[in-house]
Amino acid sequence: MVSKDKNVILVVKPYDRTVTTSSNKILLDVLRELEIPIRSDCGGIGECGKCKVILSRGFTIPFTSSEKRFFSEEDLYKGYRLACQVRLIEGSYEVFIPSESILQRYRSADIGFEKVVELLPAVKKIFVILPKSSLNDVRADYERIADVSKDFINLYDVDIDIDVIQRLPEVIRANDWSVTIVVWHNKKIIDVESGNTSNKLYGLAIDIGTSKIVVHLIDLVSGNTIAIESIPNPQASYGADIISRLSHAMQSNDNLKKLQEILLRAINLTIERISLRANISKDNIYEAVIVGNTVMHHLFLGIQPKYLGYSPYVPAISRSIYLRAKDVGMSINRNGIIYMLPVIAGYVGSDALADAIAVDLENCEKPCMLIDIGTNTEILLNTGKEIYACSTPAGPAFEGASISFGMRAVAGAIDQVFIYFDSVTQDYAVHYHTIGDVKPMGICGSAMIDTIAHLYRLNIIDNRGRFLKGIKSSRIISNNGNYSFILAWSDETEIGKNISITVKDINEILLAKAAIVSGIKVLINEAKLSFADLQNIYIAGSFGTYMNIENAITIGLLPIIDPKKVLFVGNTAISGAKACLKNINIRKKAEVLARKIKYIELSAHPLFNKIFIDSIPLPTYSNMINKS
């Protein structure tokens, strides 16, 4: 029997989960509580339309204006609803979550450019055979460890965790007094293991991104990467961008705790998977180096990030942090250590610092720029004398949010597009590629850039993204004056609908593009340089890895520059984290560099608004580029 306060029975498909809950609750909140990985790019305010579900008996619950905007009347009566708009009433329901609404593992740059790094990790192992106790040698077990430590590593002031001492009597006698001492930074014994385990010494490099979490497992004896895992960041159910997460955390400390908990569970799940893949014990992972943007940094540590949302956007802490893994619940060795790189500013995090370390930005011979494209795009410029940094709120448009058929780069996403005029059919033809070579379900960011570039080159749209009048094509559809261009016909798609790009979609991309370009131009202006002065532009991050350079230049996302100067370096945030894991001196270098970088707050910059507005249209030189 269902209790009065639990008067709703909900069956969730395809997960086969059944829950009893209270009426008047929002369906999206119930799915979040179940940790169902559902999209909610706008954070659950009814603006993105990505939390689509099919709800049995859904027609008995009143429709909202947001739902009427995203669904036809026929769809609504078939049960299509937005999970964020459904306020449950008493009764039994079955909710089906279609594949396009599920957060999926997506194609990403899990690796990046890496320089050769001398192996000098913070953790080392010392194998020793202890002298046995006897009536002539009655030193305590701890003193034997302390004395041997002094002999081998000059560790005169031994610091040792109490749980190591608690296990010591059994450990040292289990293998005839032969033990391996695990030492951190030459000043702390974090474990003592029976026998010789000196070849089992591992560490983790972790990049906590807004969209995904990437983990590399490193053998700290050889320096080799032995396994890589990535997982979508489950916080995405609370919004695709950092502002949505920030807003949710600001509402209450309970919300903050929830965001921290689901993040840690995802990281621990990834550690579990990576350990199984490498066939190692998590107990042999002794250190983790973590990078991320400043909001992710605060959420991981359980720090209330709300003051990042208010001018002057000040973080709670910017310097590097060492903490015990067990203090935050990370599943590595019980006395393992976490090292958090410094953050640069409120919206330029340790991930950007790790990017700079990976490409050795500080030592560029001539001016060079690094752009890490994401929902929060971070830009660094080395002028040769100073290093500037800024962040631009590009938003999640390039990851599919606010785009009609937008989606992340997962299986079924159209990721490449080529449009041309077919002289035989006398109509425009489209060639596209989907991730996984399956039927298309939507379109991701790289293909949106391709599409807009081709539509502009073919004079189908003007520089404001509007469709030019008088063009006849079966692919150009007008719905009460709202034009769209069909990329894939319904019979070709997995979703049974035409996949198209609309004027509104184009405008969303142009706004995101303008935000990034504004940051680039403000830094160039601040440094009194021109684009011609740049020796290289490093494009970091997953999105940049799959971006077509010429099409990016055509829409004005990148300046007119020799394409050979543009270097796609992949996930250099994880590469920088790995460098810091392998060599403690690189950590010191990163800490010094973080203090040297001059942060520019775009919202306070006098030129930002004008540059932003001027950067929205497509550049007028696009056709010249195409012909050159």
Summary of the structure (lengths in Angstrom):
residues: 628
radius of gyration: 27.2
end to end distance: 73.8
largest distance: 102.6
contacts: 2234
relative contact order: 0.11
helix: 36%
strand: 26%
